[in-house]
């Protein structure tokens, strides 16, 4: 174990920008990302020349987000890394029966609860982000045993795991970021659903969806709205009659644009969810 870690704090004016910053930090080698109010904190192994590393990190994050990035850094002892990363992460109940917990916590559960044990690498795949919670709340009451599910941009695998634990018999979890796959695979195995969830390294685009006509009962996609809107016709085509698509990663101010695009794609609104500035929606293909 390193004797010290480079501890970095990045200012984040909005949740939307925080997601981009977290992606950039992980791509730069961060061991994990934690959101603390309007800031993201993370740890890097000793880069040797911290001034040069931080300068490059600031430039890289700026290019990734398209905005000037404010960050600070300091050295932290190795013992502090584990303590701070786990601090504040506990069991979180979402919806009626879903309980998301880090793997090191033994939760208090009630009859009928479904536990999702996730080793987090960043807050957006643990239930600590409102967009993830929105999908889970919209999924829980409609997930039927025996369903087939496509999880677009699976990340930590939390949505695919939830679908399988709620009764799906076949889930395809697709992720375009190869660095996220080992963590997703570990989480699938920890939750005992690796036999029902196939993990694929690919980009979900119109061609990907066209190759799977009417193949799914449910599609889950928690990504940015600019990515989601062009995929809506493909989502409709990949769903069975009466199938559902649950979308999140959408700012509330973007909801009308998404609803217009959904209507144009022939998808009906079945339910909506809003938490803070984030909006999620469950859409349905007419039967």
C-alpha positions as CSV (number, residue, x, y, z in Angstrom):
1,X,0.0,0.0,0.0
2,X,1.4,3.5,-0.8
3,X,2.5,5.5,2.1
4,X,0.6,8.5,0.9
5,X,-2.1,9.5,-1.6
6,X,-2.7,12.6,-3.6
7,X,-6.1,13.9,-2.4
8,X,-7.9,16.1,-4.9
9,X,-11.0,18.2,-4.5
10,X,-12.8,19.5,-7.6
11,X,-15.5,22.1,-7.5
12,X,-18.8,21.2,-9.3
13,X,-21.4,23.9,-9.8
14,X,-24.1,21.3,-10.9
15,X,-24.9,17.6,-10.8
16,X,-24.7,17.5,-14.6
17,X,-21.2,18.8,-14.6
18,X,-20.3,16.6,-11.7
19,X,-21.0,13.5,-13.7
20,X,-18.6,14.6,-16.5
21,X,-16.0,15.5,-13.9
22,X,-16.3,12.1,-12.3
23,X,-15.8,10.4,-15.6
24,X,-12.7,12.5,-16.3
25,X,-11.2,11.8,-12.8
26,X,-11.7,8.0,-13.2
27,X,-10.2,8.1,-16.7
28,X,-7.2,9.9,-15.2
29,X,-6.6,7.0,-12.7
30,X,-8.7,8.0,-9.7
31,X,-9.4,5.2,-7.3
32,X,-12.9,6.4,-6.6
33,X,-15.0,9.5,-6.7
34,X,-17.2,10.9,-3.9
35,X,-19.6,13.7,-4.2
36,X,-19.7,16.1,-1.2
37,X,-22.2,18.9,-1.8
38,X,-20.8,21.0,-4.6
39,X,-17.5,19.2,-4.8
40,X,-16.0,15.9,-5.9
41,X,-13.2,14.4,-3.9
42,X,-10.9,11.6,-5.0
43,X,-7.5,9.9,-4.4
44,X,-4.6,9.2,-6.8
45,X,-1.5,7.2,-6.2
46,X,1.7,9.2,-5.8
47,X,2.4,10.6,-9.4
48,X,5.9,11.6,-8.5
49,X,5.6,15.2,-9.7
50,X,2.3,16.4,-8.2
51,X,2.4,19.9,-9.7
52,X,2.8,18.6,-13.2
53,X,0.2,15.9,-12.7
54,X,-2.4,18.3,-11.3
55,X,-1.7,20.8,-14.1
56,X,-2.4,18.1,-16.6
57,X,-5.4,16.9,-14.7
58,X,-6.9,20.4,-14.7
59,X,-6.4,20.7,-18.4
60,X,-7.8,17.3,-19.1
61,X,-10.9,17.9,-17.0
62,X,-11.4,21.3,-18.7
63,X,-11.3,19.7,-22.1
64,X,-13.7,16.9,-21.0
65,X,-16.3,19.4,-19.6
66,X,-15.7,22.4,-21.8
67,X,-15.4,24.7,-18.8
68,X,-12.7,26.0,-16.5
69,X,-12.0,23.6,-13.6
70,X,-11.3,24.7,-10.0
71,X,-9.4,22.1,-8.0
72,X,-7.2,21.8,-5.0
73,X,-4.9,19.0,-3.7
74,X,-2.9,17.9,-0.7
75,X,-1.1,14.8,0.5
76,X,-3.1,12.3,2.7
77,X,-1.8,9.4,4.7
78,X,-2.8,6.0,3.3
79,X,-5.0,5.2,6.3
80,X,-7.1,8.3,5.6
81,X,-8.0,7.0,2.1
82,X,-10.0,4.0,3.3
83,X,-11.6,5.9,6.2
84,X,-12.8,8.9,4.1
85,X,-13.9,6.8,1.2
86,X,-16.2,4.7,3.4
87,X,-17.4,7.6,5.5
88,X,-21.0,8.6,4.9
89,X,-21.7,5.5,2.7
90,X,-24.4,3.4,4.4
91,X,-27.5,1.4,3.5
92,X,-30.0,3.3,1.5
93,X,-33.6,2.3,1.0
94,X,-35.0,3.1,-2.4
95,X,-38.7,2.6,-3.3
96,X,-40.5,0.1,-1.1
97,X,-38.1,-2.9,-0.9
98,X,-34.8,-2.1,-2.6
99,X,-31.9,-1.6,-0.2
100,X,-28.6,-0.5,-1.7
101,X,-25.5,-1.2,0.5
102,X,-21.7,-1.1,0.1
103,X,-20.3,-4.6,0.5
104,X,-18.7,-3.9,3.9
105,X,-22.1,-3.1,5.6
106,X,-24.6,-5.7,6.9
107,X,-28.0,-3.9,6.5
108,X,-31.1,-4.2,8.6
109,X,-33.7,-5.5,6.3
110,X,-37.4,-6.3,6.5
111,X,-39.4,-9.1,4.9
112,X,-39.6,-8.8,1.2
113,X,-36.5,-6.5,0.9
114,X,-34.2,-6.9,-2.1
115,X,-30.6,-6.1,-1.2
116,X,-28.2,-4.8,-3.9
117,X,-24.6,-5.0,-2.6
118,X,-22.4,-2.6,-4.6
119,X,-18.7,-1.9,-4.2
120,X,-18.7,1.7,-5.3
121,X,-16.1,3.4,-7.5
122,X,-18.1,6.6,-7.9
123,X,-21.4,7.9,-6.4
124,X,-23.3,7.6,-9.7
125,X,-23.5,3.8,-9.5
126,X,-24.3,3.3,-5.9
127,X,-27.8,4.8,-5.3
128,X,-26.1,8.0,-4.1
129,X,-27.2,9.8,-7.2
130,X,-30.7,11.0,-7.8
131,X,-30.8,9.7,-11.4
132,X,-30.0,6.2,-10.3
133,X,-32.7,6.3,-7.6
134,X,-35.2,7.6,-10.2
135,X,-34.7,4.5,-12.4
136,X,-34.9,2.1,-9.4
137,X,-38.2,3.7,-8.2
138,X,-39.7,3.5,-11.6
139,X,-38.5,-0.1,-12.2
140,X,-39.5,-1.8,-8.9
141,X,-43.3,-1.7,-9.3
142,X,-43.3,-2.9,-12.9
143,X,-40.6,-5.5,-13.0
144,X,-42.2,-8.9,-13.9
145,X,-40.6,-12.3,-13.4
146,X,-39.3,-13.8,-16.6
147,X,-38.7,-10.4,-18.2
148,X,-35.8,-9.7,-20.7
149,X,-34.0,-6.5,-20.0
150,X,-31.4,-4.3,-21.7
151,X,-29.3,-2.0,-19.5
152,X,-27.7,0.8,-21.5
153,X,-24.5,2.2,-20.0
154,X,-24.5,-0.2,-17.0
155,X,-21.6,1.4,-15.1
156,X,-21.4,-0.4,-11.8
157,X,-24.1,-2.8,-12.9
158,X,-26.6,-1.6,-10.3
159,X,-29.6,-1.4,-12.6
160,X,-28.9,-4.7,-14.2
161,X,-28.5,-6.3,-10.8
162,X,-31.8,-4.8,-9.6
163,X,-33.6,-6.1,-12.6
164,X,-32.3,-9.6,-12.1
165,X,-33.0,-9.6,-8.4
166,X,-36.5,-8.4,-9.1
167,X,-37.1,-11.4,-11.4
168,X,-35.6,-10.8,-14.9
169,X,-34.3,-14.0,-16.3
170,X,-32.1,-12.5,-19.0
171,X,-30.4,-9.1,-18.8
172,X,-27.9,-7.7,-21.3
173,X,-25.8,-5.0,-19.5
174,X,-23.8,-2.9,-22.1
175,X,-21.0,-0.5,-21.2
176,X,-18.8,1.4,-23.7
177,X,-16.2,2.3,-21.1
178,X,-13.9,-0.8,-20.8
179,X,-12.4,0.4,-17.5
180,X,-15.9,0.1,-15.8
181,X,-16.3,-3.6,-16.7
182,X,-14.2,-5.2,-14.0
183,X,-16.1,-3.4,-11.3
184,X,-19.5,-4.3,-12.9
185,X,-18.4,-7.9,-13.2
186,X,-17.4,-8.0,-9.5
187,X,-20.8,-6.6,-8.5
188,X,-22.7,-9.1,-10.6
189,X,-20.9,-12.0,-9.0
190,X,-21.2,-10.6,-5.5
191,X,-25.0,-10.3,-5.9
192,X,-25.3,-13.8,-7.4
193,X,-26.8,-12.7,-10.8
194,X,-23.8,-13.4,-13.1
195,X,-25.7,-16.3,-14.6
196,X,-28.6,-14.1,-15.6
197,X,-26.7,-10.9,-16.6
198,X,-24.5,-10.9,-19.7
199,X,-21.9,-8.1,-19.6
200,X,-21.0,-6.7,-23.0
201,X,-18.4,-4.0,-24.0
202,X,-20.1,-2.1,-26.7
203,X,-21.6,1.2,-27.7
204,X,-25.4,1.2,-27.9
205,X,-26.4,3.1,-31.0
206,X,-29.1,2.8,-33.7
207,X,-27.3,-0.1,-35.4
208,X,-26.9,-2.0,-32.1
209,X,-30.7,-1.6,-31.4
210,X,-31.8,-2.4,-34.9
211,X,-30.0,-5.8,-34.6
212,X,-32.4,-6.7,-31.7
213,X,-35.9,-6.1,-33.1
214,X,-38.7,-6.5,-30.5
215,X,-36.3,-8.4,-28.2
216,X,-36.9,-6.8,-24.8
217,X,-39.6,-6.3,-22.2
218,X,-37.7,-3.5,-20.5
219,X,-34.9,-1.1,-21.4
220,X,-33.0,0.9,-18.8
221,X,-30.9,3.9,-19.7
222,X,-29.4,6.3,-17.2
223,X,-27.2,8.5,-19.4
224,X,-27.3,12.1,-20.5
225,X,-30.4,13.4,-22.4
226,X,-28.4,14.4,-25.4
227,X,-27.5,10.7,-25.9
228,X,-31.0,9.4,-25.1
229,X,-33.1,11.5,-27.5
230,X,-31.6,10.1,-30.8
231,X,-31.9,6.6,-29.4
232,X,-35.7,6.7,-28.7
233,X,-36.8,5.3,-32.1
234,X,-34.3,2.5,-31.7
235,X,-35.5,1.8,-28.1
236,X,-39.1,1.5,-29.4
237,X,-38.0,-0.9,-32.1
238,X,-36.1,-3.1,-29.7
239,X,-39.0,-3.4,-27.3
240,X,-41.8,-6.0,-27.4
241,X,-45.4,-4.7,-27.7
242,X,-46.3,-3.2,-24.4
243,X,-42.6,-3.0,-23.5
244,X,-41.2,-0.4,-21.2
245,X,-38.2,2.0,-21.4
246,X,-37.0,3.8,-18.3
247,X,-34.9,6.8,-18.9
248,X,-32.9,9.0,-16.5
249,X,-29.8,11.3,-16.4
250,X,-32.2,14.1,-17.6
251,X,-32.4,17.5,-16.1
252,X,-35.9,18.7,-15.2
253,X,-35.5,21.6,-17.6
254,X,-35.0,19.1,-20.4
255,X,-38.1,17.1,-19.7
256,X,-40.3,18.7,-22.3
257,X,-37.8,18.1,-25.0
258,X,-37.6,14.4,-24.0
259,X,-41.4,14.1,-23.9
260,X,-41.7,15.6,-27.4
261,X,-39.0,13.2,-28.7
262,X,-40.8,10.3,-27.0
263,X,-44.1,11.1,-28.6
264,X,-42.5,11.4,-32.0
265,X,-41.0,7.9,-31.5
266,X,-44.4,6.5,-30.6
267,X,-43.8,6.0,-26.9
268,X,-46.4,6.8,-24.3
269,X,-45.7,8.3,-20.9
270,X,-46.5,5.8,-18.1
271,X,-44.9,7.5,-15.1
272,X,-42.5,10.2,-14.1
273,X,-40.1,10.8,-11.2
274,X,-38.4,13.9,-10.0
275,X,-35.7,14.4,-7.4
276,X,-33.9,17.7,-7.0
277,X,-32.9,18.8,-10.5
278,X,-33.1,15.3,-12.0
279,X,-36.1,13.9,-13.9
280,X,-36.8,10.3,-14.9
281,X,-39.6,8.8,-17.0
282,X,-41.1,5.4,-17.7
283,X,-42.3,5.1,-21.3
284,X,-44.4,2.3,-22.9
285,X,-44.8,0.9,-26.4
286,X,-48.5,0.7,-27.2
287,X,-49.8,-2.9,-27.3
